[in-house]
Amino acid sequence: MVGRHVDGNLYHTIRFPTSGQPWGNVSAAVAGSPGKFSSVSCASIGDNLHVVGINQDGNLYHTIRFPTTWQPWGDVSAAVAGNPGTFKKVAYASISQDVHVVSLT
């Protein structure tokens, strides 16, 4: 699970059948943090958790939580052609081995 705290930082936990992992500060733990977030969503593919968030500037960023580590944040807004501008909300889903992003501008 991933959630956005009122301070704009992202937190992550894993729910096991009989307990939960303590919340971890994703914003502090993942390299290349783009700052505070206004919206977040996630989806899983296999053992990996894909997280997409909108930072305070309205840009989309993406990271992956592998079983033992996090991938550095990547700037989706800059990397994908046809950027429509500032994003407000985001939803994320996995279909087969692909992730799909839907966002409001």
C-alpha positions as CSV (number, residue, x, y, z in Angstrom):
1,M,0.0,0.0,0.0
2,V,1.1,3.5,-0.7
3,G,-0.3,6.7,0.7
4,R,0.2,10.4,0.6
5,H,0.7,12.1,4.0
6,V,-0.7,15.6,4.6
7,D,2.9,16.9,4.5
8,G,3.2,15.7,0.9
9,N,5.5,12.8,1.5
10,L,4.7,9.3,0.3
11,Y,4.6,6.3,2.7
12,H,4.6,2.5,1.9
13,T,3.7,-0.6,3.9
14,I,3.1,-4.2,3.2
15,R,0.2,-6.1,4.7
16,F,1.0,-9.7,5.4
17,P,-1.7,-12.3,6.4
18,T,-1.2,-11.8,10.1
19,S,0.6,-8.4,10.4
20,G,1.7,-5.3,8.7
21,Q,5.2,-3.9,8.0
22,P,5.9,-0.6,9.6
23,W,5.2,2.5,7.4
24,G,8.3,3.6,5.5
25,N,8.9,7.1,4.1
26,V,9.2,6.5,0.3
27,S,10.0,10.2,-0.3
28,A,13.1,9.9,1.9
29,A,14.2,6.4,0.9
30,V,14.0,6.6,-2.9
31,A,16.8,8.3,-4.8
32,G,16.0,11.3,-7.0
33,S,12.9,12.5,-5.0
34,P,11.0,15.2,-6.9
35,G,9.8,16.8,-3.7
36,K,6.3,16.8,-2.2
37,F,3.4,15.0,-3.9
38,S,-0.2,16.0,-4.5
39,S,-1.5,12.7,-5.8
40,V,-0.3,9.0,-5.9
41,S,-1.4,5.7,-7.3
42,C,0.2,2.2,-7.6
43,A,-0.2,-1.1,-9.4
44,S,1.7,-4.4,-9.2
45,I,3.3,-6.5,-11.9
46,G,4.6,-9.8,-10.5
47,D,6.6,-9.2,-7.3
48,N,7.1,-5.5,-8.1
49,L,5.1,-2.5,-7.0
50,H,4.9,0.4,-9.5
51,V,4.2,3.8,-8.0
52,V,3.4,6.9,-9.9
53,G,3.0,10.3,-8.2
54,I,2.4,13.9,-9.1
55,N,4.8,16.4,-7.5
56,Q,4.0,19.9,-6.4
57,D,4.9,21.2,-9.9
58,G,2.3,19.0,-11.5
59,N,4.8,16.6,-13.1
60,L,4.4,12.8,-13.1
61,Y,7.1,10.6,-11.6
62,H,7.5,6.8,-11.4
63,T,9.4,4.4,-9.3
64,I,9.4,0.6,-8.8
65,R,9.7,-1.3,-5.5
66,F,11.5,-4.5,-6.2
67,P,11.5,-7.2,-3.4
68,T,14.5,-5.7,-1.7
69,T,15.1,-2.2,-3.1
70,W,13.5,0.9,-4.9
71,Q,14.4,2.1,-8.4
72,P,15.2,5.9,-8.5
73,W,12.4,8.2,-9.4
74,G,12.0,8.8,-13.1
75,D,10.4,11.9,-14.7
76,V,7.5,10.5,-16.8
77,S,6.4,14.0,-17.8
78,A,9.8,14.7,-19.5
79,A,10.3,11.1,-20.9
80,V,7.0,10.5,-22.6
81,A,6.2,12.4,-25.8
82,G,3.0,14.6,-26.0
83,N,3.0,15.9,-22.4
84,P,-0.3,17.8,-22.1
85,G,1.0,20.0,-19.2
86,T,0.3,20.1,-15.5
87,F,-1.3,17.1,-13.9
88,K,-3.8,17.1,-11.0
89,K,-4.8,13.5,-10.2
90,V,-3.5,10.2,-11.3
91,A,-4.8,6.6,-11.5
92,Y,-2.6,3.6,-12.3
93,A,-3.4,0.0,-13.3
94,S,-1.6,-3.1,-14.6
95,I,-2.9,-5.2,-17.5
96,S,-0.8,-8.3,-18.2
97,Q,2.8,-7.0,-18.0
98,D,2.0,-3.4,-18.9
99,V,1.1,-0.4,-16.7
100,H,-1.5,2.1,-17.7
101,V,-1.6,5.7,-16.4
102,V,-4.7,7.9,-16.5
103,S,-4.3,11.5,-15.3
104,L,-6.3,14.7,-15.2
105,T,-4.7,17.9,-16.4
